[in-house]
Amino acid sequence: MMSQITKAGMRMFPWMILLLMATSAGGCSGRDQTTLETHPFLAPKKVSEQVRRGEVLYASQCAVCHGLQGRGDGPNAARLERSPRDFTAAELMAAKTDDELYRVIAGGGKSVGLSALMPPWGKTLSRQEVWDVIKVLRQFPQSSPPDSRHPAPGAPTGEENPHRGAQSDPISQKGRR
């Protein structure tokens, strides 16, 4: 009986070695991402869906003037009469509330006494998309609004829906304050 088990085991041995080699090769080929995902220095930067959407919008709509890094040095900046805002200026950005940023983006520069060349994106972008872009702007100087413990009125605090009521649109509240 023992010789039958040994013979069967010997016939299976090469297959088991091959199986072990095949399953361990996945870690060498980059398919096993466990270590990369869990290591704090190697893990990819996790961003919210709101920031991800904002980054796409910023790159396609804003970077042409403000630059990809937010320094106000985009390809069109040299042709403008007034330099675009440098979002990396921490002091300046910290002095602006999210509400103020919303008004500039949605209403355009002219609506707040800035350059008329800054287009009003409020008819092109949804309210949520404007808030998504603001999330990205806040990341440039790595600063927060003057009082980050109390978000600007109407600013979404997470993935909640900002489309409920006029409170989420500072432009429509202009005369009510």
N, C-alpha and C positions, 0 to 999 in steps of 0.2 A: 504494500500500500504506500509506504513512504517513498519508494522509488518512482511510483506513478506521479506523486505530487512534485517531487524534485524534477522529473522530466518535464512536466507541464510548466513548472516555474521557470525552468531553463529556456523553454521555448518562448515564454512571455517576456523574459528579461530584456531582450533587444528592443521589443516594442515599448516597454515601459521607459527605457532609456530615451528612445526617440520621442515619446510623449513628453517626458520631462524637459528635454531640450527644446521642443517646440513651444511649450507653455512658458518657459523662462525666456525665450528669445523675444517675446513681446515686450518685456521690460527694456531690452537693449535697443529695440527699434523705435522707442519713443511712444509706444502705444500706452504704456503704463504711466499715467500722469500723476499718480497719487503723491509722490514725493514733491514734484514741482508745485502742485496745488496746495500742499500743506506747509511747505517751507516758507516762513515769513518773508525772506529776502528774494526768493525765486518766484513766488506766487504772482500771477498777473494781477494788475490793479483792478479791483472790483468797483465798478461804477453803477449807479442806478440806471434804470431804463430811461428816466427823465434826463439824466446827464448825457447818456448816449444819444438820445434824440436831439438834444440841444447841440451837441458837438457836430452832428451832421448838418443841422440848420446853420450853425455858425460858419462852418467851412464853406457852405454853398452860398450863403447870403451876406455874411458880414466880413469875412476874411479878405475880400477883394479891396476893402478900404482899411479895415482895422488890422489886417495881417493874421496869419495863422496862430501866432503866439500872442495876439492881442496888444501889440505894441504901437498900433497906429501906423504901421509901415507897410500896408498892403500894396499891391501893384498899382492901384489907382490913387494912392495917397499923394504922390508927387504932383499929380495933376489938379489937386483940390486947392481951393483958395485958403481954406482952413484945414489944419491937420486933424485927422480923425482922433477920437479919444484913445488914450493909451490905458488899456484896462489893467496893465501891470503896475500902475502907480497906486500902491497900497493906500496911502493917505487919502487920495482923491476918491478911490472906490469905497473906502470905509465911510466916507462922508455922505455917500449916496445911499438912499434907502432903496429897497427893491421896488417900492411904489414909484419912485422917481425914474428908475431905470425902465419900468414898464411904460411910463408916459412917453419917454423919449423913443423907445422902440416902436410902440404901437402908434403914436401920434406923429412921429418924425421930429427931426431937429427943429424945424420952424415952429412947431406947436409949443416948444418950451424955450424959445429964444436962442436956439443954437443954429447951426448951419442948415439952410434950406435943402442942401444936397443930401442930408441924411433922410432917406425915404421913410414915409409912414408905413410900417410893416403890418399895422393892425388890420388892414383889409386883405393882406396876403397870407399872414400867419394866423392861426387860431389863438385864442387866449392861452391855451395850454402850451402851444409852441413858443409863445413869447416867454412864458415862465420857464420853459426848458432852456431857452437861450440865456435867461438871467442866471440860472444855476451854473451855466458854463462861465459867464462873466465873473461870477463870484470866485471861481477857481483860479483865475489868472493871477491875482496878487496874493492868493492864499490868505485872504482876509475875510472878515465877515461884516455884515451891516453894522451900523453904530450900536444897535442893541439887538444882538442876535437871539437873545432869550425871548423876545417878542417879535415874531415875524411881521412883516408889513401887512396891513389889512388886505385880505383877499389872496394873499400868497399861499399857494398850496404847500402843505407841510410834508407831503410825501407823495404817494401816488393817488391821492384823493382827487375827485373830479372838481375842478375849479369852475365848471360851467353852471353851477347852481347859483342863480341870482346875480344881480348887478354888482354885488360886493367884490366879485373876482375881477372886475374891470375898473381900475382906477380912473380911466378916461371918462367913463360914464358917470363917475362920482364927483367929477371936477367941481361942479357948482354946489354940491351938497356939504362940503366941509366948512 
